[in-house]
Amino acid sequence: MSQDRIDVKDVTPKTFNPKAHKSGGDRFNPNNRIYVRESKGTFQKLRRYGGWFLLILFGAIPWIPYGDRQAILLDFGNQQFNFFGTTLYPQDLTLLALLFMIAAFGLFFITTFLGRVWCGYLCPQTVWTFIYIWFEEKLEGSANKRRKQDSGKLTANLAMRKTAKHIAWWLIALITGFTFVGYFVPMRELIVDFFTLEANFWPVFWVLFFAGCTYGNAGWMRSIMCIHMCPYSRFQSAMFDKDTFIVGYNTQRGETRGPRSRKADPKALGLGDCIDCDLCVQVCPTGIDIRDGLQYECINCGACIDACDQTMSRMGYNKGLISYTTEHKLSGKHTKVMRPKLLGYGVVMILMVGLFFAQIAAVEPAGLSVLRDRTQLFRINSAGEIENTYTLKIINKTQQEQEYQLNVDGLSDVSWYGRQTVKVQPGEVLSLPMSLGVNPENLSSPVSTIQFILSDSGDFTIEVESRFIKKL
């Protein structure tokens, strides 16, 4: 009885050589270090300028004053969230949910249209990583030089440069930690208290915690975050389609790849435009070869596009061998920009933005809540009246002291025991105990529905419903 013989295929993974930094290595191994080569060009300028703008904005906002406080201060301790002249309270946090929904649908829209441009240009992990790489290049040298140095012995000069690099990294990390915590704790107080050793435990802890995270993520983990830990890179494929703009390699134009002189005719040699210089791999922050096709590790930063365009210019070829393109375009088909999925994300995002601003416009400048005394539903006072006791909580959401008038509706000939005119400081929650007394003859039912009314000197009025109890 004959037996068919099955050929054995060797699937042993290739040994990754970080010194060569060629494609085909084990880029999924977190222990493999990627030496990112500097890339210059149009998209890297856009990424760099955009990154600096966002960094300056991030660092400057906590220092912007507004009146006697920070313009933006998320004060969780006092449950006040200040945005310039607007103060939000926990009951207004539906706005935060709407803001997150707008951000989510905005991200879906951008990803469906332009791929992972958020990752390549705006993501904090990317921005801080490129800043850390910039210091690495200035203090230790180019990627090839760093690779060679790390494979040799540690000299005194190299140790000094590495020490300077880590000091710079830690300074950036600490500035980042201070800035982030400064959105929740007044920045000026935080800086003074920290360096005079008078700060409380938790602000110090969070400054050091976020500094450590910044140092570890941007200095050491880098692409590990993008490849192994970021959930966005995993589910982005659900938003992609063949009309999504991605960083793509034109296989028909580039293959067959191979080296040649500048004066050689590639067609005569049977070669495409790709000279297999591997620069597109060397400048990639996640270490992939874009010529292998669309990969979830690609963050659409455009570094490979700039590197390839420079090579094409030097060779005298047309640019665009690697470009922002679509799968349909690469296969010779027409790209449909306006399509149902993209329009759906856009419509939902616009609706959410409209609802958000409508909610902002509806935020009241003051709040009123009414708590009945539950220990004693009613009592007979010395005047023979049925008396109910309440606690009114008045919130001044404005940035100025306000004077409010209090009244009640729904009862006739009611006696108000307590203050009816109150002054409330900016952001203050005033607790006001008071009582209402009514002659029993004026009460037609055991339980009456009443309205507490809060008004200011202008047109603002707010009403809160409660109950007045005559008997059980």
N, C-alpha and C positions, 0 to 999 in steps of 0.2 A: 504494500500500500504506500503510494508516494505521498510525501508531505511537501506542501509549498513552503518555501523559505522566505521569511520576512527580513528585509534589510534593516539593520540597526542604524538609527540615526543618532549621532553624538549631539546631545543637547546640553552638555556641560557649559555653563556660562563662561564667557570670556573674562579673563582677568582684567580688571579696570586699572588703567595706568593714568593717574591724575596728572603726571608730568607731560604726557602727550596731549591730553584733553581732546581726543578724537571721538568721533561718533562710534556707537556700538558698545560702549562701556556700560557698566552697571550703575546707571544714574539713580537707581532706586535705593542704593545703599547709603544710609545717612553718614557713614564714615568716610565716604569719598568726598574730598574737598574739590570745589570748582574754583579755578583761578580765572576770574572774569577779566577779559581783555577790554581796555578802554575803547569805546566806539564814539565816533563823532559824525554828525550829520543832522539833517533837518529834524527827524523825529526825536533824536536825543536832545537837541536844543529845546524842542517843545516840551519834552518830559522834564528837562532840567529847570526851565523857567517856570513851568507849572508847579513843580515840586517846591521851588523856592518861594513862590507866591503863597502856596498853602502853608508852608512852614512859618513864614512871616505872619500870616493871618492867624495861625494857631498860637503863635507865641505872643502876638500883640493884643489879642482880644481880652485876656485877663487884666491887662494894664489900662484898658480904656475906662475912664471914670464917667459916672453919670450921677450928678448931684453929689451926695455924700457917700456913695458906695460904688462898687464896680458896675459897669454897664450890664454884664452878664455874670450872674452868680447863682449857682444851683445850690441853695442852702438847705440841705436835707435836715439838718439839726432843727431849724425853725420851720421846716416844711414850707419854704418860700422859694420860688423859682423866678428870678428877676431877669427880664429881658428889656433893657433900657427902661422905658416908661411903663412897662407892663409887668405886673407881678401875678404869677399863677400859683395856685394852691392845689393840694391833692385832689380836690373835687374838680379841678380843671384838667386833670391829666389825660382825659380822653383826647386832648390835643396831641399829647405825646404819642398815643397809639396811632392817631391819624398821620403824624409825622413819620413814624416807622413804616406805615403802609405806603406813604408816598415814596419814601426812600427805596422800599422793596420793589415797587412797580417801576420806579425810575431805573433801578438796576436791571430789572428784567427787560425793559425797553431798550436800554443802551446795549445790553448783552446780545439781544436778538438782532440789533441793527449793526453794531460795531464789534461784536465779540468781547474779549476780556480787556477792553481799554481801561476799565477801572483798575484792574490788577497792574497793568503796565504803566499807568500814568498817575493814578490818584491814591492807590492803596497805601496806607501808612507803612506797611511792611516793605513795600517797594521803595518808597521815598527815603525812608531811613536807611535801608540797605545800600542804596546808591550813594548816600552821604558817607556812610562808613567805608565803602569801597573807595570813594574819592580820597579820604584821609589815608587809606591803605596805600593807594598809588603814590601820593605825595611823599609819604614817609618811608615806604619800603621799595618803591619802584614799580615798574610795569609788571604785568602778569607773568611774562617769561622770567623776569628777574626774580620775582617772589618765588616762583616754582623752583628755580635753581637754588636760591638761598635756603629754602625749606628742606631741600634734599641734601644739603651739606651740613657742615658743623656750625654751631652757633658761635659767632664771633662777638667780641665786645661791642663793635660798631653796630652789628645787627641787633644785639640785645638792647642797645640804647634806642634804636629806631623803633623797635617793637614796643618798648616801654612807652615811648612818646605816643605811639599809635593808640595804645590801650588807655593812656591818660586822656587823649582827645576823645576816644570813644566814651569813657566814663563821664567826661564833662558834658558831652551831648546827651548822654542818658540822664544825668542829674537835672539838666535844664529841662528835658522832656518830662521828667517826674514832677518837678516843681510846677511846670506849666499846666500839666494835666490836673494836678490836685488844686491848682489855683482857680479852676472853674468851680470848685465846690467849697473852698475855704478862701476868704479874702487874701489876695496875693501878697499885698504889702505886709499884712500881719504875719502871713506864713513865712516870708523871707526873714523878717526881723526875729520872730520867735524861734525859727530853726537855728539861726546862727548865733543867737544868744542863749541857746539851750533851754528855752522856756516853752517850747512847743509841746503840746500834748502827744501822747503815744501814737494815736491813730494817724494824724497827719504825717508824722515822721515815718511811720510804717509804710503808708501808701506812697510817699515820695520815693523811698528806697525800693519798694516793691516794683513800681513802674520803671524806675531807673534800671533795676536788675533785668526786668523783662525786655526793655529796649536794648540793653547791652547784649543780652543773650540772643534775642531774635535777629537783630540787624548785624551783630558782630560775628556770631557763630552759626546760628541755625540757617538763616538766609533762605535758600531754596528748599530746605527741609520743611519749612512752614508751608510753602506753596505746594510742594509735591505730596507730603505725608499728612499734614495737619489741617490745611484749609478746606472747609467743606464746600466752599464755592467752586473750587476747581473740580469737585466731584459731580455736582449736579448741574454745572453749566451746560452740559451736552443736551439737557432737556429743553433748553431755550435756543439752541443752535438749529439752523436749517441750512440748506444749500445756498441760500441767498444772504447768509450772515457774512459780514466782512471780517476776514481773518488774515493773519500773516501766512501767505502761501508761496510755494515754490513752483515755478512754471516748468513742469517736467518735460513737456514737449520741446521747449526751447533749450533747456539746460542739459538734457541727456543726449548722447552719452558724455559724462563728465570726464575730465582729464587735463593734466598740465600741458602747456604749450607756450611758445614764445609769443610776444606781442605781434610780431610780424607774420606769424603763421596763419594760414587760412584754416579755420576749424572745420569747414565743410570738406576740404581736401583731406583732412586727417580723420574724417568720420566722427567728429566730436561736436558736442553742443556748446553753449556759451559758458557753462560752469567749468571753471578751471580746477576745481577740487582743492581750493586753497584752505578750506576749513575755517575761514575767518567767521563765517556765520555761526559756527559752533563755539568758537573761542570767545565771542562777545556775548553769548547767551547766558543770562543769569541763572537759568535752571539747567544748563548743560545739555540741551537737546539738539538734534540735527533737524532743522526745519525741512530738509530735503526728504525726510522719511514720511512726510505728510502731517496732517493735523493731529496734534497730541494735546492731551489735557494739561500737560505741564507748561505749555506755551502761554505766556501772560500778555502777548500782543504789545510788547514794549517797542518793537520796531528796531531794536539794535541790529538784528541780522539784515534788515533792509538797508540801513545806512552803510554797514560794512560791505554788503554785496554791491551797492550802487557805486561805492568808491572803487571797488575792484573792476567793475564794468567800465568805469570812466578811464581807469588806467589802461585797460585792454583795448579801449576804443570801441566797445560794444554799447548797445542801448541799455539804459537803466531799466529796472523793473523786473529783473529775473526773479527776485523775491520782492513781494509787494503786498499791500493791503488789497485783497481781492476776495472773490467768493468761489465756492466749489463749482457753481454753475459756470462762472466765467472761465475757470481753469479748464473745464471740459468743453469749452466753446459754445456754451449756451448763454441765453440772455438772463441778466440778473433782474429780479423783480424787487424793487425797493419797497414799494407800498404793497403789503400783503396782510391777510387777515390777522395773523398772530401779532404782528408789529402794531397794527392799528388798534387791536384790542387792548394791548398793554398801554398804548398811548391814551386811549379814551378813558380807561380806568384811572390812570395817573392824573389826567386833567380833572376828572370828577372828584378825586380825592383832594386835589389842590383847592378846588372850588369849595368843597365842604370844609377844609381846614380854615380857609380865610373867613368863611361864613361863621365858623365857630369862634374864631378870634374876634370878629366884630360883635359877637353875641356875649362875650365875656363881660360880666357886670363889674362896675368899679367898686362894688361892696357886696358883702354876703351877709345873710341873716339865717340863723337856725334857731329853732324853739324847742326847748326841752321841758316837759311837764314834770312836776314833782310827783314821783311815783310812790313815795312813802306815805303821802297823805293826799288823796285825790281831791278832797275839798274840806272846808271847815266853815263854821259860823263865826264871823268876827264880832267885835264889840258893838258894831253898828247894826248887827242883825243881818248882815249881807252874807251871801254865799261867796266864799273866797277861794280862788284857785291860784296856786303858786307856779311860776315859770322861771326858767333861766334862759335869757336871750344871749346868744353869741353873735357879736357883730364883728365882721372882718372888713378892715379898710384896705382895699387892694390898690389904692392909688399911692403916689409918692408924696402926697401932701397931707397935712392934718385936715380932718374933715369933721364937720358938726352935723349930726343926724337928729331928726325928729322921729319919735315913735308914737304910733297910734294903734288902735284896734277897731275892727269893724265886725259887725254881726251881733252886737249886743247893744241894748238901749240903756241909757242912764248908768253907764259903767264907771266905777271908781278905779283909777290907776294908782297903785301904791308903788312908788319907785320913781326913778328919773325918766323923764320923757324926752329930755334933750341931753345928748352925750357928745363928747369930743373924743375922737379916736385917732391915734397917731398912725403914721404910714406903716402898713404891714402889721399893725397890732390886731390881735384877736381879743376883743373886750367881752368879758363875761358879766352880764347884768342880771342879778336876781330881782324879781318884781312880782307883784300880785295884782289880780283883778278881782274886784268885788261888785256883786250885782244883787239888787233886791230880789228875793225869791218870787215876788209877784210878777216880775218882768221876764221870768224864764218860763217858756211854754212847754219845754221838753226836758227830760233828764240830761240829755247831752246836746249841746249846741255847737255848731261849726262856726269858728271865728277866723278872722284874718288879721295877723299882725302886719303892720305897715311901717316900712322904714323909708324915709325920704331925706334928701339933702336940700340945700338952698336953691338948687337948680331944678331940672326936670326929672331927675332920677328918682324912681320909686320901685320898691320891691315888696312883694306880699308873700307871706308864708302862712299856710293853713295850720290850724291847731284845733283843740277841743276845749270846751268849758263844761264841766261836769257839775250837775246840781245834786244828783243822788245816784246811788247804785241801782 
